Amino acid sequence: MEYIITSLNGNDRRIISRHDNLDEAMRAGKLSYEKLKCTISCISGTVNEDGKIEGKYQLYKTWF
């Protein structure tokens, strides 16, 4: 399973990083939040060829 760290600005969700391990993704999410000071989420889901998240996804944690 792949875990994805995203930033959220309004309805615009952007992928910051992708991880194979949930613990690693959670650390990256926390560091991203501390650095960027915007809404950051750790999710798992399907990413299309354009780098956009498709359909439903599982939310693990949000920092805001």
N, C-alpha and C positions, 0 to 999 in steps of 0.2 A: 504494500500500500504506500502511496506517496502522500506526504503532508506538505501543505502549501502555506506560506506566509504571505498575507495580502495587506495592502493599505486600502483604506476606504475614504473617499472624498465625495460626499453626496451619494450619487448612484454609481460612481466610477470606482470599480474595484480593480486594483492593479496587483499583479504578482510580483513580490519582492524576491522570494527565494523558494526553492523546492528541496525537500528532504526525504530520505528513506526511513528515518527514525523519528518517532514522536518526541522523545526527550530532546533530541538535537533541534527539532523544529520549535519546541517551546522555548528553548534558550535563545534561538535566533529571533523569535517573536518578541521576547522581552527586551533584547538588545535593540531591535528595530524601533520599538516603542520609545525607549529611552533616548535614542538618537533623533527620531523624526517627530516625536510628540504629536502624532495623529492617531486615528483609530487603526489598530493592527489586529488581524485575526489569524488564527491557526485553523486551517480546514483540511479536509480531504475531499477529493472530487475528481472530475474529468476535465482535463485541459485540452482544448482543440489545437489544431495546427497553427492558428493565429495567436496562441498564448492566452486565450480567453477561457474562463470557466464555463462549462456547459452544464445546463440542467441543475439538478439538486446537488447539494454538497453537505457534508457533515461538519458542523462547527465544534471545535474543541475548546477554544479560549479566545476571548477578545480583551484587548487592553485599550482603555480609553480614559 
